[in-house]
Amino acid sequence: MAPQLSTTFTGLRFENPFLLSSAPPTESESNIMRAFDAGWGGVVTKTIGLHPVVNVDGPKTKFLRSMPDSPQMSMRKRPGAVLHSSWNWELISDKPLDWWLPRIARIKQAHPNRILVASIMAGSGSDEELRHWQTLATACQDQGADALELNLSCPHMDRKDMGSNIGKDTELISVVTEVVKQVARIPVWTKLTPSTTDIVVEARGAFLGGADAIVSSNTFPSLPLIDPETLEFEMNVDGLVSSGGLGGPAILPLSLAKMAQLTQAFPDRSFSGIGGVAEFAHALNYFLLGCGTVQVCTAAMLDHAIGPNVIKNLIAGMTETMDKHGWKTLEDFRGLRRDRVVTHSKIRRPDAKSYHGGYDEAEGYASETTTTSER
Ligand SMILES: Cc1cc2nc3c(=O)[nH]c(=O)nc-3n(C[C@H](O)[C@H](O)[C@H](O)COP(=O)(O)O)c2cc1C
């Protein structure tokens, strides 16, 4: 029997477990239609909000590249350079809710069997802002969105009561998730920021609020590099820069570390992995740690804006890998390596007897190697 790529995640049936994450590839109806035609199992819309959105002057995203034969890294285009990361300071969708609603309906009519997730964001500073979450949630679900993703993770909002500023406050995470759950008839996924000391704490807050899944990671807070010739940041407006988000290959190991913490702390919960995925070998890491779906942004941006080749390769890679290992469904390998991540002290030392977890040997217990004179 051929391997089965379809899977169920938070009660929704996906043709395959690969989604385009909330970002430029999902910012328009035509992009999302093309993405479904190309084979993506799901799409998360670019985040939709109710407040006015004005982006910075000039480019909002650039790509940092390194050279195979030198340590030099730059956003300047150079032949032979290879991708290190994406860097962006783009805000959420600058299109209003009314622009999105008929489009959500049309996309679902055209692709009833694909999963369309509406990413939403509002503030948290007042009851009115909390009601905005409910307005966004009900409006999107009434047009046929299959799930909601709460953006508590954007690292560079211009407003203090939004994005990762909510995602750093466990109570606000609970409150916002709960407020949305009060009106949601569809699954609610909470997208957390990776820039806290212990993401397990924030995830617990989301689950307490009723989240059906956790999504991680959004981009990591970071700066563009300074050009050594001009002494200017490689991305700036009038010479000024502010913290933005790093994505792409550089964050794959960072995001995996966050995911391992999450899936170990909540082995029975649902997780969607994001960060640095460009091919199935990358996605496999997230599945082996326990994720039920995987999302992609940077690799798709660089492949005809919506990643037609990326999804083709993800599907081919998954089929081939499952065939090779004799796996029939994703459940045959989901979480297989989750318990291999342990604390440092549990890693074997060459001489196990003389190792006491980094501490001196406990007094009063003579080891077998202790000499008579020491006694
Ligand atoms: C230009 C750009 C815009 C993004 N906009 C959003 C957004 O509106 N909402 C959101 O939740 N994440 C947004 N993201 C984050 C991505 O969805 C994703 O979490 C992140 O890029 C990591 O995935 P990657 O390594 O595949 O790029 C954006 C990322 C980029 C590069």
The ligand as an SDF file (V2000), in Angstrom:
LIG
                    3D

 31 33  0  0  0  0  0  0  0  0999 V2000
    8.2340   39.0220    5.2920 C   0  0  0  0  0  0  0  0  0  0  0  0
    7.6120   38.2020    6.3620 C   0  0  0  0  0  0  0  0  0  0  0  0
    6.3360   38.5420    6.8350 C   0  0  0  0  0  0  0  0  0  0  0  0
    5.7410   37.7810    7.8420 C   0  0  0  0  0  0  0  0  0  0  0  0
    4.4890   38.1190    8.2680 N   0  0  0  0  0  0  0  0  0  0  0  0
    3.8750   37.3580    9.2290 C   0  0  0  0  0  0  0  0  0  0  0  0
    2.5440   37.6420    9.6290 C   0  0  0  0  0  0  0  0  0  0  0  0
    1.8650   38.5370    9.1250 O   0  0  0  0  0  0  0  0  0  0  0  0
    2.0010   36.8480   10.6080 N   0  0  0  0  0  0  0  0  0  0  0  0
    2.6810   35.8160   11.1830 C   0  0  0  0  0  0  0  0  0  0  0  0
    2.1410   35.1120   12.0560 O   0  0  0  0  0  0  0  0  0  0  0  0
    3.9510   35.5170   10.8010 N   0  0  0  0  0  0  0  0  0  0  0  0
    4.5530   36.2590    9.8360 C   0  0  0  0  0  0  0  0  0  0  0  0
    5.8190   35.9290    9.4130 N   0  0  0  0  0  0  0  0  0  0  0  0
    6.5340   34.7940   10.0510 C   0  0  0  0  0  0  0  0  0  0  0  0
    6.3970   33.5140    9.2420 C   0  0  0  0  0  0  0  0  0  0  0  0
    5.0560   33.0870    9.1380 O   0  0  0  0  0  0  0  0  0  0  0  0
    7.2360   32.3780    9.8510 C   0  0  0  0  0  0  0  0  0  0  0  0
    6.7750   32.1270   11.1560 O   0  0  0  0  0  0  0  0  0  0  0  0
    8.7380   32.7120    9.9190 C   0  0  0  0  0  0  0  0  0  0  0  0
    9.1590   33.3740    8.7450 O   0  0  0  0  0  0  0  0  0  0  0  0
    9.6060   31.4530   10.1120 C   0  0  0  0  0  0  0  0  0  0  0  0
    9.4620   30.5620    9.0320 O   0  0  0  0  0  0  0  0  0  0  0  0
   10.5830   30.4110    7.8540 P   0  0  0  0  0  0  0  0  0  0  0  0
   11.8700   30.0920    8.5180 O   0  0  0  0  0  0  0  0  0  0  0  0
   10.0440   29.3200    6.9620 O   0  0  0  0  0  0  0  0  0  0  0  0
   10.6320   31.7340    7.1530 O   0  0  0  0  0  0  0  0  0  0  0  0
    6.4310   36.6690    8.3910 C   0  0  0  0  0  0  0  0  0  0  0  0
    7.7030   36.3380    7.9080 C   0  0  0  0  0  0  0  0  0  0  0  0
    8.2880   37.0760    6.8990 C   0  0  0  0  0  0  0  0  0  0  0  0
    9.6510   36.6840    6.3920 C   0  0  0  0  0  0  0  0  0  0  0  0
  1  2  1  0
  2  3  1  0
  2 30  2  0
  3  4  2  0
  4  5  1  0
  4 28  1  0
  5  6  2  0
  6  7  1  0
  6 13  1  0
  7  8  2  0
  7  9  1  0
  9 10  1  0
 10 11  2  0
 10 12  1  0
 12 13  2  0
 13 14  1  0
 14 15  1  0
 14 28  1  0
 15 16  1  0
 16 17  1  0
 16 18  1  0
 18 19  1  0
 18 20  1  0
 20 21  1  0
 20 22  1  0
 22 23  1  0
 23 24  1  0
 24 25  2  0
 24 26  1  0
 24 27  1  0
 28 29  2  0
 29 30  1  0
 30 31  1  0
M  END
$$$$
